Amino acid sequence: MEISTFLEHQEKDTQNVKRVKAFYRAAKEKDSETITKLLVDDPVWSVSPGFPDGGIYRGLAEIFHSFYPSLLSRFYYFDAFPDVYIDGGDVVTVLGYYKFIKKEGESSKLVRFSHTWGIDNDGRIKGVWQVADSAQLITSNKTDATDAQSRAAD
């Protein structure tokens, strides 16, 4: 069941929601010019502990040249699929899921997320507070480690 079906949330696209949607599009398209226009000069990403590379990332360099490359290097395929946008004035909360494939040939898995985006007085995105159900990511990592140990013992 899709999250939006569960919540039956029919919010209209406010200016802030449009900005956050534009960010997701620009990120998917790797459009750094649009990303730079949408974000404040020194954005902050707060990635939940337990999530791969969880921590606080400050500034464009840490976010886009440290966090994302490290995260994406762990997967064959990884993408975010936002589903519900909730405008809270100076924040927009997005509910959705990550779809990932650890290794080529494996089946995809889904992990739920919540992103709460801070918006400044000029309408620019200050950053995100990310929370995700990372149990499947952890389980995948433990399974990989157990498989590697079994192969090494053989």
SVG drawing of the C-alpha trace seen along z (x, -y; Angstrom):
<svg xmlns="http://www.w3.org/2000/svg" viewBox="-8 -36 47 62">
<polyline fill="none" stroke="black" stroke-width="0.4" points="0.0,0.0 1.3,-3.4 1.8,-5.8 -0.5,-8.4 -3.3,-5.9 -2.8,-5.1 -2.9,-8.7 -5.4,-9.9 -3.5,-13.2 -4.5,-15.6 -2.4,-18.7 -2.0,-21.2 1.4,-22.2 2.4,-25.3 5.5,-27.3 7.6,-25.4 6.3,-22.0 7.2,-23.0 10.7,-23.9 11.2,-20.6 9.8,-18.7 12.2,-20.7 15.1,-19.6 14.2,-15.9 14.0,-16.4 17.3,-18.2 19.0,-15.6 17.7,-12.8 19.0,-14.7 22.2,-15.7 21.5,-19.3 24.0,-21.1 23.0,-24.5 19.4,-24.1 20.4,-22.4 22.7,-25.4 19.8,-27.8 17.4,-25.9 19.7,-25.5 21.1,-28.0 24.9,-28.6 25.7,-26.3 22.9,-23.6 22.9,-20.9 21.9,-17.2 21.1,-15.3 21.1,-11.6 19.8,-9.3 22.2,-7.1 22.1,-3.5 21.6,-4.6 24.8,-4.0 27.0,-7.0 24.6,-8.5 25.7,-11.8 25.6,-15.5 26.9,-17.0 27.5,-20.7 27.9,-22.5 27.7,-21.5 31.1,-19.8 30.4,-17.5 26.9,-16.6 27.6,-16.1 31.3,-15.1 31.4,-13.0 28.0,-11.8 26.3,-10.9 29.3,-9.3 30.0,-7.2 26.4,-6.1 25.9,-5.3 29.1,-3.3 27.5,-0.7 24.7,0.1 24.3,1.3 21.1,-0.8 19.8,-3.3 17.0,-6.0 14.5,-7.9 10.8,-7.9 8.9,-10.7 5.2,-10.0 3.5,-12.5 4.4,-16.2 3.2,-18.0 3.8,-21.7 4.2,-22.9 5.2,-26.5 8.9,-26.7 9.3,-22.9 8.1,-20.4 7.9,-16.8 8.1,-14.2 7.2,-10.6 8.4,-8.0 10.7,-5.1 14.2,-4.3 14.5,-1.5 17.8,0.3 19.7,3.2 22.8,4.2 24.5,6.3 23.8,6.8 21.3,9.6 19.7,9.3 16.1,8.3 15.2,4.7 14.1,3.8 12.2,0.9 12.9,-1.1 10.5,-3.8 11.8,-7.3 10.7,-10.6 12.6,-13.8 11.8,-17.1 13.2,-20.0 13.8,-23.3 12.9,-26.4 14.3,-29.9 12.5,-33.2 13.7,-33.6 12.3,-30.3 15.6,-28.5 16.1,-25.0 18.2,-25.0 18.7,-21.3 17.0,-18.0 16.4,-15.9 16.3,-12.3 14.8,-9.3 14.6,-5.9 13.7,-2.3 17.3,-1.0 16.7,2.5 16.7,4.0 19.9,2.2 21.5,3.5 20.1,7.0 21.5,6.9 24.9,5.9 24.9,8.6 23.8,11.2 26.7,10.1 29.2,10.4 27.9,13.8 28.1,15.0 31.6,13.7 32.6,15.5 31.1,18.7 32.9,18.6 36.2,17.8 35.7,20.8 35.1,23.2"/>
</svg>
